[in-house]
């Protein structure tokens, strides 16, 4: 696949047509995600950047498209896919399937398949938890397998606009050993969106992350 961005645009168009068909019976909701991380120790370089857009109609999330890099443009990942959300009073379960491709002048053009479940649980009006993890399944010979716990966290809401908690992140892969990254988190919510800040311990140091989410009706 030499031109992954055109492939993702094609997937977007196909999935968008499916959303349009179901729009008559359910509302549309758009989500915009921006994330970035920076080392706390000098020289305070960026550790990653991510931007993502998804469109939800009823249970269906179609499309879900994003971009990721490690602070530069020589090695980056574009990804796209779709899935569904199911929830009741206490559990909100979201399952997304992604196809991802590495691009850029320093890339090895790895193509992978991500199986991305997210489980949110509500225990009381103040206490909640969230777990998001995903295996990386190789599609071509350049790709390698991996497994990531993006986040497993418990949070307490002190009010309608602020919550804080602690959690855990980790990863392992074909050429990397298990790496644990405990974290503390604080989230501020207002009309402009949810602003989540992480203080995360990393191998050899620590990093701070900003994870921003804006959800709105329509496109």
PyMOL commands that set and color helices and strands:
alter all, ss='L'
color gray80, all
select helices_A, chain A and resi 4-22
alter helices_A, ss='H'
color red, helices_A
select strands_A, chain A and resi 28-39+46-57+60-69+76-87+91-103+111-122+127-138+146-159+162-173+179-190+193-202+205-217
alter strands_A, ss='S'
color yellow, strands_A
deselect
rebuild
show_as cartoon
